[in-house]
Structures are given as C-alpha cells and as structure tokens.
Amino acid sequence: MLSINSKTDNPRLARSLRTNLAIAFFTLGAIILLVNGILAAITNYLSLKDVISVRQLLIAQNAAGTVSNFIDDKFHILETAVVFTSPFSSNSEVQKTIVESFLGRDPAFRQIALLDNRGQQTSQISRTSQSLSPQFIDQLKRIPESQATKASRYISQTYIDDKTSEPLIAIAIPVNTVLGDFQGTLVAEVNLKFMWDLVDQLKVGKTGYVYVVDNQGKLIAFGDTARVLANENVSQISEVKEFIGNPSIQADTTPNVGSYQGLLGENVEGTFVPLGSPNWAVVTELPTAEAFIPFYQLLGNYATSSLVMAILAGLAGIFIARRVSAPLIELSNVATAIGAGNLALQAKVTGPAEIAQVASTFNTMASRLGDLIGTLEERVTIRTAEFQKANEINARRAQQFEAVSQVSRAINQTQGLQDLLPQITQVISKQFSFYHVGVFLLDANNEYAVLAASNSDGGQKMLLRNHKLKVGQVGIVGNVAKTGVPRIALDTGADAIYFNNPDLPETRSEMALPLFLSGQQLTGVVDIQSTEQNAFGPEDIQVLSTLADQVSIAIVNARLFEQTQKALLESEMVYRRDIQTGWAKFTRSLKLIGIHKVGLTSNLISEPMEIPGADEVFQSGNPYQKNSDNTNGSRQITIPMKLRGEIVGMLNVKTDNDRAWSADELDIISAIVERAALSIENARLLNESQKRAIHEQTISQMSTRIGAGTDIATILKTAVRELGTQIGGAQISVEIENE
C-alpha cells in the first residue's frame, strides 16, 4: 500500500473566477439553442405521432370496409339468388339444379346445403367431393333455428379444412315466402383464401401490412399464407389481445394507435378495427422506422445546423475554454484516477482562487481517504482470509471427525471380523451417502480378493455366492489388490479397467483403497461406489484414506484378538488335559509303590506349601531326604522340578512308614517330576498369554480412541484420559512448547 502524503501546497493568488465566468456566458447561447431544439423536436414528434394515428385509423377503416364488403357480398349473392329462384317452391330435381346454380355464383363457395324448416337437408352440393364434408355437416347442426326464423344472417366461427388446411366459415340466410313465412335455411361454406388477395392488396405505407384475426386470435388472412395455413394464433400481440378481451366492441369504435412489437417481430405503429359481424378484427401495422422517417429527417437537419453553430461557437471560445476549464479538467482527471484506485495521485493547485482552493482541499481529502482505505482493505483482506480459512477447516474437521468417530465406535464395540466389517461398510455408506461399500480380504495364497462384507443389496447377493475377484485381472478391485496403489474412476464409463458388475448396475464412479497390515503387508481392499459421476473430491479421498487406515488397524486387532483367543483356548485345553492326566497318573503311580501323601510347590501357586529342605534344594538343585523322628513316623523326600536346567518347582513325597527309597521308586518319581515340570511350564505360558492378550486388547482400544480425534487438543485429552484410567493413582499432564 502506497503512503499518501497529506501535505498540500497553498493556493497561489490568481484572477477571480467571477471574471472567467463573465467570459464563459458566451457559451450560454449554445445551451439555449440545444434546449430550443429539444423542445422543437418533442413538439414535432407529438405532431407527427398524431398524423400517423390519423393515417393509420383511416387505413384500418378502409381495410375493415374491404373485408366487410367481402362478407356482405357473399350474403348479398345468396339473398338475391333466393329471391329469384324460390328453391322450396320446386320439386327435388329442380331444387337440386337451383342449389348447383348457387355454387357457381361465386368461386369462394365450396359447399351449399338447403335445410327445411325442421332443419333436415333437402338438397346439397359440394365443389370438392360427392358428399358434404364432416366439418360442414357439423356446422349445419350448429346453425340456431331461432336465428333463421328472425330473418337474420348467421356467420359461424372460423374453422380449418382437414385436407387443405384452409380457413373456412359457414354463412346462412333464412328462406321465406313472399308473405314472410319461414320455409328453411340456405347455408354456404365460404373459402376465406379468396379474401387473402384482397388483404394482400391493402397497403400501409411502403413496408406496412394488414391482417385479419378472429375473436380467438387466430390468423385468418395475411400476405404470408403459410402462417395462415398453419392456423397460427397471434393473441400475444397487444392490439389483438385488446380485441380478444372485448370482442363485442362496436364496429364504429376504433381504438387508439399504439406502439408495440408487431406480427413480423419489429416495433410498429398499429391499430385494429372490429367488424362486428363477423366477430373479426382487421389489424394494420406500420414499422416505426418508416412511420417516423420525417421526424428522423428533421432531427438530421437540425443536428447538422446545430453542429455547424456549435463548431463556430467552439472556435470562438477555445481560448476562453482553455483558461477556464483547464484547472477543472485537471482536477476531474485526478478525481477519476483516484476513483479508479490510484490514491497516491495529487491534483495541481492552479487556476482561479476558488478552483485552487478546491484542489487543495481535494488533495487533503484524498490523502486521508487513501490512508483510511488502505487500512480498511488490509483489515478486510485479513479478516476475510481468516474467516474463510476457519470455515473450511471447521467444515473439513466436522466431516472428518464424524466419519472417523463413527468408524471408531464400530471398532470399539466389535472385536470379531464377522461383526466388525459389516458395521464399517454401513457406517461409511451412511456417512457419505455412497451406493455401495464392500471390504475384500485376500485369501491365504494371495490369489483371490474375497468379498467379506457389504452394505448394498447387490453386495448381499455377492456374499451369498462367495463372490471373489482374481488378483490383478478383474476390475478396479483386482488392480488395487495386485498393485497396492489406490485407484479412482470418476467416470466408470471412461475407465479402462472398470468391471461392469450386474449386481451393481447404478455405479457411475468407483474408488478402491488398499488395506495394509503394519503399513507393509497388503491384506485387502475397500471398494466404494457411487451413483453419481465425479463423486469423490479431495476431502473425501483424504477422509476415506484415513478410514481405510483405521479399518486396517481394526482388522489387525480383530485378527490378533481371534488368534489370542484361539491360542488361549488351546493352551487352556492342553493345560487342563496335561494337569488332569499327569496328576492322576502321578498319584496312581505313587500309590502303587506305597506313597499316599504328595505335596507340590511352584512359582505359579499364590500360597506355596511349606516343604522341608526347600531352601537347600533351591540352592543345590539336588534332592533332599528327611527321616522321621519317631518310630511310627514316615520318610520324606523333596525333589526339584527342573525345566531346561531351571528349577520351576519342588515335589515333596512322604511314605506311610519309615523306610528307605528304592532305586525304582526314585526313577519313577523323577520321571513323574519331569512330566509335572512340563505341565507347570504350560500353565505358566497360559498365564502369560492371558496377560499379554489383555495387554494387547487394552492398547488396541486406547489406540482406537486416540486415533478417532481430528485435532491436537482432542487427541491429547483422549490420551491423558486413557492413561489415567489404566494407571491408577497417577497424575498425568501434557505440556507443549508454543512455537
């Protein structure tokens, strides 16, 4: 940030601004000319707009008269023919000839039908077929009898021919006797395409046009017949919309001319004239660009004359303008540059006294503003960066903590692989909303990756059939099981080694992470699949890699637990078998030689027996014999129990009478002592295995709880709490040097 110097120069004495303004009044003439021109342009514009409105109204009324005359002419033809022919006064053959003559009176007539006073067809003729069209027959049914009996004309709604797509209407007149008695109705179908030529011949200026619409907004006649044949609806045009909103408007009532977007998509000046009967409207539209050509020419002429006068005034006032406006222009340029961010710029303190004072004050203000903005920008930048970084870290930590905590809880609550792995797949799938999560474990020969757990329905099907993949050959899982390198397919359709599993048809992206034992030995693969492409972001990959490491640790702990439990069970069984069998044989053997009392001591016995000569036996390693002090006493012998040259216990044998030990008895006792020493060693090993298993289980649980933390404070608190639980009476604290 540049430092802005707030020191300003004192304005030098200069000529007063009043003198300069006296000269500048010369430019007032140009302003008056401009204002006068604008007022004149507005007046001319309004006058021209009135002229355009009157012209458009006249054209619209003439066009409406042309269209009305077309319809009236068709009624007049039918009415005249009825008067001179009296069709109901003749027989059926003559009546048919009369109807055929009606058809030839005007090419616009397509079909004609004669209905009696009950509405039944007595004769009909069609220009296009042998019989009347279904559409015309439908129109005959709609002719209200009440209209005919009142000697009134009838005009139907516009309809489109199914074969030619041409717009048609049905017109009807009553047929009465000379005395006015109603005899029937004469109905004719009129092809409106003959009206197209009339409408197309109507001109609105050079580029304007006329078109006819019905009370539903459908285009009936227009120069572009393709749009008419397409039965186009133009009710979105403002004038047409106004007519549809009030279709009963009187024919002699003409709305004002309006400016809007016309039928051809350009801005137009247009109006409409309702016909009354039929319920149509004739719309005339003149492009705005053509309508206001006189106004544009007037503006051009005025602009040219104003430009010439402005040039002359400018030449006369150049000298004055330089002296008066130079300081202001300089100050304006400086203000613009400062507004663009160049706060170090200073305005020159020159010109009239008032302008120089303004420049000096402006420089002071700019200096203070620069200092303030610099400080604020720096603070805002720092605060914004800190806030964004904190939000990102908190969001990432929250996601990691939740995911890792869920897996850690599953690991803490479950020890066996059969229960642990399914829980882990469920937790990962639920936490990240993944379609499928599966855990594969390598078999003993590292030949196949066998599916051990899954959360999805497809995964359950694969588990039932013992699904396994060849290492290094089948899909992404097989590739990771071979290489030990994570692989991600953000678009499975484009991945070269992706395997399309029929049990998982909705997979669109997949990620496989290796599971290592002790960080080196590959033991399995975690397979994660999603129904969305590009489902794995950098944060997901980082968290899932951490979870994969936890799953590896959980597998190691579970296997160690299972192995320890198995070893403990086997050792306990061997120990019990050896103790029970060996001791039974030992006591039976001693009884055979007359020994009924046997004492045993070992370092595994919490309260060892008091055996005579025990100290001497431990020191010398030789047997110790003791004779009884009375005549009815017994003889005792204490024999050391050795295992690999180390005394692990002593055996004291006492006879019922005082007699010497034979060589055979001593050999038997020595053999039994050796067996007892082996059993004691097995018991000792069993005891150590149990302690080691408890120790390993405790360490594993502590490691899992500590590893579930995502920040230093949580990890240290968990470590202190776990150590305090395991070490009774200890005071534990952690100190970290603040760098």
N, C-alpha and C positions, 0 to 999 in steps of 0.2 A: 504494500500500500504506500503510495507516494505521500510524502508530507507536504501539505499545502501551507504556504507562507501567508499568514493573515495580515502582514504589514502592507499598507496601501499608500499610494502617493497622494499628496494633497492636490486638489484640482487647481490648475493654474487659471489666472484671470483671463476671461475671453469675452467676446461680444455676447450680448444678451440674446436669449432665444426669441424674445419678442421681435427683434429686428429681423431675424431669419424668418419668422412666421409671417411677417408682413410681406416678404417677397414670395413666400410659399402660397399665398392666396391666389396666385396666378393659376394654380392647379385646380382651383375650385370650379373653373369653367368646365373642365373635363368631367368632373363629378356630376355637375348639373346636366351635361349632355348625356351622360350614362343613365341617370335617373329618368330623364325625359324619354330616352329611347326605350327603357324598360316599360314605362307606363304606356307608351305608344304601342309597343309590342303586345302588351296584355290586352289593350283595347282592340287592336286588330285581330288578335286571336279570338276574343269573345265574339266579335262581329262575324268573323269567318265561320266560327262554330255555329252561329245562328243561321248563316246562309247554308251551311252544309246540312243542318237539321231540316230546313225548309225543302231543300233539294231532295234529301233522302225520303222525306214524307211524301212528296209528290211522286217520286219514282215508285215508292212502295204502294201508293194508292193506285197508280196506273197498272202496276203488276198485279195487284189484287183484282182490279177490274178485269184484266185479261183472263185470269184464272176463273173468276166467277162467270164471265161470259162463256167460257168453255163448258162449264157445267150447265149453265142456263140453256145453252144451245142444244144440249142433249135432251133436256126436259122439253124444250120447245118442239123438237123434232117428233118426240113420242106423242106429245099432246096434239099436235097438228095431225099426225097420222091417225090417231084415234078418232078425231072429229070427222075426218073424211072417209074413214073405212068402216066404222061401227062393227068391230070384229064379232061381237056377240049376237049380231042380227043375222049372221050367216051360218050355214051348216059347217060341219067339221072340216071338210075338204077345202072349202073357201076360206075358212078361218085359218087353216094351216098356210094357205097361199098368202093371206094377209100378213101373218106373222113373219113369213120369209121375206116379204117386201120390207118389213120394218128393219130387218137385219141389213138390208142393202142400202138403207138411207144414210148410214154413217159408218165408216170403217172402224170407228172406235167401239162399236157394238160387237161383243164377242158371242153372247148368248142372250136369247129373249124367251120369256115364258109368259103365257097368258093364264091367269088364275080366275076361276069363277067366284061368285060371291060367298062361297063356302071355303075358299082357299085351295081348291083342287085344281090341278093342272089340266087345262083343256087343250093346250097346244104349246109346243116349244120348238126352238130351232137353235143350233149351235154352229158356230163357224169352224170349230176345231175338231168336233167328233160327231158321231151319230146320235149320241145322247148328251144330256146335260152333265156337267162335271159335278162331283160330290160337293165341292165347295159352293157352287152356285145353288145347288139344291138346299144346302144348309142355310144359305142366305134367304131363300124363298120361305123357309119355315120361320124366319125371324121377322118377316115383314108384319108389323102390327096391323090388324084389320081396322082398328079404330082410326089409324092414320088415313087409310084409304077411304073410309066412309065419310070422312070430313073433307074430302076433295083436296087433300093436302099432298104435297110432294114428300117422298121418303128417300133418304140417302143413307146407305149403310156405312159401317166402319171400313177403313181400308184393309184389304187382305191380300196375300201374296199367292200367286198361282203356283201349285206344287210342281208343275213341269217346267214352266218358263221363268219362274221367279219374278214375274212382272206384277206391279201393283194394280189392283182391281178394286172397283166399287160396284155396288148394285143400286140402281135407282128405280123407283116405282111411282106410277101415277094411277089414280082411280079411273075406271071406265064407267061412265054414267050414261043414262039415256038422255034424250032431249029434255025430258021433264025433270032430270036430276036424280033419277033412281039409280042406286048403286048396282052395277052388273058384275064387276070384277076388278082385277088389278093387272096392269101391264108392267112387267118387270124386265129390265135390261141390265146386262153386265157390261160395264164400260172399262176399256183398257186405258189406263192413265198414261201409257207411254206416248200416246198422241199429244198429251199435254206437255211432254218433255221438250218438244221442239218449240212450243210457244214460250216456255220458261227460258229456254236456252237463248232465244232471240232477244229477250229483255236485257238491256244493257244498263249498267250502273257505272258511269264514268268509263275509263279505259280498262280497268282491271277488276271492277266490281262484279257482282253476280247476284242472282236471285234464286231462291229455292223455296219449296213448299213442304210443310210438315203437317201431320195430323195432330189431334189433341193428346196423343200419347208420345209425341216427339219423334215419330218415325219419319224418315225422309221419303217423300212421295215423288218429287220432281226436282232434278238438278242437272246441270250440264254434264257432270261426271256420272253417267248412267250406271257404272259398275257399283257405285256406292248405294244407289237406289235399289238395284237388283239384290244387293247384299242385305236389304232390309235393315239398314243402319239406323240406330237410334241416336239422335243428337240432342237429347234433353239436357246435356250438361252445358249447352250454350245459354248464356244468361237471358237473351230475349226469348228463346224457345221455352226456357224454364218459366219465365213470367207468363207466357201464354198458357202453358200447361196448368199453372197454378190458378188461372182464372179463364177457363176455356169458354165461359159463357159471355165474355166481353162483347159488347156491341160492335157490329162491323164498321159503324161510322166513328168509332172511338179509336184513335191511333195513339199508341204510347209515344213517349219522347224518344229521341235518338240517343243511343248510348254508345260508350266506348268499351269494347270487350275483345276477347280472343275469338275470332270467327271460325267458320266451318273449315277453312283451309289452314288454321293454326296460326294466323298472323293477326296483329291488332287491327281492328276495323271500327268504322263508324256505321252502326246498323240500327234497324228498327223492324217492326213487323206490323202487318195489318190483318186482323181476323176477318174471315169471310162470312162468319155467321152460319150460313148453310151452304155447303157442308162445313162441319166444325173443323176447319183448317186455318192455317195462317200462312201468309206469304211474307218471307223474310228477305230484306235487301241488305247487303253488306258492301261497303266501300273501304278498301285498305286505307288506314290512317295516313300512310306515307303519301298516297295520291291525294287524299282529301285536303291535306294541309300543304300542298305544293305552293300555292300562292303565299301562304304565311312564311314558308321557308325562303321563298324568293325575296320577300320583303325583309326578312331578317338578314339575308345575304347582302342586300343593297344597303341596309342600314349599317351593318357591320363594316362594309367597305368604306362608307363615308366616315364612320366613327374612327376607323383605323387611320384614315388619312389625316383627320383633325388631331388625333392623338399623337401621330408622328410629328406634326407641325408643333403642337404644344410641347412635346418632349424635347425637340431640338431647341426650342426657346428656353426651356427650363433646365437644360443639362447642367449648366454652370451652377445654378442655384441649388439643384438637387444634390450635386456632389458635396457642396459645402454643408448643406443642412442634414443630408441623410447619411453622410459617411460615418460620423460617430455612432449613429443609431444602428447602422448596418454592422459596424464592428462589434457593438455590444450584443446585437442579435446573434451574430455568428458565434461569439463566445458563449452565449447562453445555450445555443443549440449544441455546441461541443460539450459543455458541462452536462447538459441533459443526457447526452449520449454516453457519459461516463468519464470524460476527461476532466476530472476535478482539479487538476493542477494548473489549468489554464487561467490566465488573468486578463481582464479587459484593459485596454488602453484608456487612460484618463485624459481624454481630449475632447474638443468640440465646445459648444456653448457651456456656460457655467452650470445650468441646470442638468444638462446631459453628463457633464464631467462629474457632478456630484452623485448622480445616479450610478455612474460607472464605478466610482469609488465605493459607494455603499454596496453595490452588487459584488465587488471583489471581496469585501469583508464577509458578506453573507455566504459567498461560495466557499471561502476558506473554512468557515465554521461548519458549513454543511458537509464539506469533504471530510473533516475530522469526525463528525458525527456518523456519517455513512460508513466510513472505514471501520470505526469501532463496532457499529451495529452489524455490518456484514461479517466481520470476523466472529462476533459472538454468535450470530445466527448460523454461520457455517459450522462452527464448533459444536453448538448445541444440536443442530440437525444431524450432523455425523454421529455424535454420541447417542442421540435418541434412536436413529435407525440401526446403529450397531447393537444397541441394547435390545431393541425389539427383535432383531434377527437372532441374537444369541439366546434370548429368553424363549422364543418360539422353537428354536432348534433344541434347546435343552429340555423344554417341556415334552417335545415329541420323543427325544431320546430317553428321557427319564421314564416316561410312561411305558414305552416299549420294553426297555431293559427291566423295569420293575416288574412288569407282567411276567416276563420270562423267568426272572429271578424267583418270583413267588412260586411259579410252577416247579422250578428246580428244587426249592427248599421243601416244598410239600410232598414231592415224589422222589423215590430213590430208584425204583426199578425202571429199566428201559421201556418195558411194555406199557407202563402207565405214563412215563415222562415224555416220550417223543410225541404221542398224540396230543398231549396238553400243549406242547410247544407249538405244533402246527396250528392248533386252534387259536392260540394267543396271537401269533404273528398274523394270521389271516384276519382276525377281528380288528387288531390294532391298525393295520394298514389297508383294510378292505381289499385284500387280494383274493382272486378267484380260486386259486389252488396253491397249497403249500404241502410239500412232501419231503420226507427225510429218507435218503437212501444210505445203506450201510454196505461196505464191501464184504464179500464172503471171505472165507479163510484163505482161499487161493488168490485173492485179489483179481478174480476173473470176471465177476459179475457185480454190478451195483444193485442190491436188493431193496425194494421199497419196504421200509419198516413202519412208516406212519404217514397219514394224510388226513386233511380236513374235508376235502370235497367229496361229492357223491361219486365222481369218476374215480377219485383216488381209492375210495372204499371198494369199488368194483375191482380195481387192480390189486388191492390187498387180498381179496378173496381168491384170486387166481395166482397168488405168489408172484406178482409182477417183478421182473428183473431186467436189467439192460446190460448188454455186453460192454465191458470197459473199453473205451477208445473207438467204438464203432457206431453206436446208436445215439443220435441226437446230441443236444447240448449237455445233458447229464453225463452221458457216456464220455464226451470230450473232456469235461472237468474231472471226472473220475480217473481219466488217464493222465492228464497234464497237471492237475492240482492248481490250475490257474482259473480264477473266476471268469465267467463269460456272461454277457448280457446281449439279448436280442430285443432291441426296442421295437422292431417290426419283424415279426416271425415270418411274414411272407417273403421278406427280402434276405433272411439269414440263410447262409449256405448249408449249415449243418442242422437246421431245425428239423425235429421229427414231429410230424403231424399225428398226434395221438387221438384215435377215435373216441376215447373216453373223455377227452378234454377238448371238445370242438370249438369252444368260445375263446381260446387262447389267442391273444394278439401281441403280447410281449412276454418275455421269459428271462429270468436271471437264475443262474446256478452258482452257488458258493461252496468251496471245498471245506471239509471238516478235518482238522489235523489233531492228532494226539501229541501232546507235549510240544506243539509247534513244528513237528517234523513229519510224523507218520500220518499219511492220508488214510482216514478211516471211513469217510462217507461224503455225501453231497446234500446240501439243502437246495431244493428246487422250488422256485417261486414263480407263479404265472398270474397274469392279469388279463382282463378282457379289453383293456384299452392299450392303444399304441403309445409309445414313449411314456410308460407308466412309472419308470424309475428315474428319479432325479438324483443329483449329487448327495443331498442329505439322506435320502432313502438308502442309497448304496452304502453310505458311511454307517448308518444305524444298523442296517441288516448285516454288514460285515462284523460289527461288534456283537450282534446277536448270534452270528454264526460261531464266533469265538466262544461265547458263553455256552452254546449248545455243545461245542467240542468238549469244554470243561465238564459239562453235565454228563456227557457220555463217558468220559474218563472216570468221573466219580461214581457213576452208576455201575460201570464195569468193575471198578475196584471194590465197590460195596458188595456186588454179587460174588466176585471171586473170594473176598474175605469171608463172606457168609458161608460160601461153599467150603472153603478151607477150614473154617471153624467147625462146621458140621462134621466134616470128615475126621478132623483131629479129635473132636469130642467122641465120635463113634469109636475111633481106634483106641482112644484112651480108655473109654469105659470097657471096651472089649478086652483090652490087654489087662487092665486092672482086675476086672471080674474074673477073667480066665486064669491070669497068672497067680492071683492071690488064692483063688480056690485050689489050683494045683499045688501051690506052695504049702498051704496049710494041710492038704491031704498028704503030701509027701512027708511033712514033719510028723504027722500023727502015725504014719507007718513005722517011723523009727522011734516012736515013743515020746515025741515032743508035742506038748499040748499048749504051751504058752509062748507067744511070739510078740515082740514089740518092735515098732518101726518108727524111725525119726527121719525127717528130710527138711530141706530148706523151704519146701512148699507148705509145710504144716505150720499153721499160725501158732500153736502151742505144742511144741515138741515134747515127747516123753523124756523122763529122767532115766537115762540109760547108764549103767555102771561102766566106767572106763571110757566114757565118751571123749574126754579131753585127750587121753593117751592115744586113742585110735586116730583122732584128727591129726595129732602131731606126728605119730609114727607111721600111720597108714597100715598097721598090722592088726590082726585080731587080738581081742583081749578076753581072757578067761578068768572066771572067779568061782572059787569053791564055796559051798555053804558053810556057815559057822556052826551048825548043829547037825546032829546025826540023821535027823529026818529031813534035812534041807535038800536043796537041788543045786545043780551045777549050771552056771550061766556062761554064755559066750557072746561077745559083741564083735560083729564083723562089719568092716567098712564097705559101703556100696560105691563102687568106682565106675566112672564113665569117661573113657578116653583119658585115663590117668588122674582124673579129678574126683574127689570124694563129694558125692551128691547126697549122701545119707548114711545111716547106720542101722544094722539089724541086730536086735538082741533076742537070743534064743535061750529058753530056760527049760531044763529037764525036770521030770517029776521026782527023781531020786538023784542021789549024789553018785554019779558015775562018770567015767572018762568018756570023751568023744572018740568014736572010731573014725578011721580014715574015710570010709564010705560016707558016713554021716557028714563029715566036713566037706567032701566033694559035692554031695547033694545040696548042702546049704550054700556053697559057693556058686553052684550053677543057678540056684534059685535067686541068689542075690544079684547075679548079673541080669537075670530077667527083670527083677524088680527095679534095677537101676535104669534099664531101658524104658520101663513104664513111667518111672518118675520123670525121665527126660521128656517123654511125650507129653506128660501133664504140664511140665514147665513150658514147653513150646506152645501148648494150647493156651496157657495163661498169657504168655507174651503176645500171641496172635490176637487174643481178645483185647488186650490193652492197645495194641497197635491199631486194630480196627476202630476202636473208639476214638483213638487219637486222630487217625486219618479222617474219620467222619466229622469230627469237630472242626478240623482245619478246613475241610471242604465246605462246610456250612458257613464258617466265618468268611472264607474267600468269596463265596457266592453273595453273601450280604454286602460285603465291602465293595465288590465289583458292580453291584447294582447302582451305585452312586454315579452321578454325572458331573459333579463339581467337587472341588477340593474340600470345601467345608463339610459337605455331606459324607464324603469318603472318610475324612479324619474322625468325624463324630461317630460313625459306624464302627471304625477300628477301635476307638477308645472304649465304646460301649461293649463290644465283643470281648476285648481283653479283660475288662473289668468283670464280666460275667464268668470267665473261665479262671481268672486268678483272684481268689477270694482274699479280702483284706488288703488289696494293693491299691495304691493311689497312682493313677495314670494321667499324664498330661502330655500335650504336644506343643512344641514351640517351633515357629517357622520364622526364619530371618526375612524381613521385608526388604526386597530389592527394588 
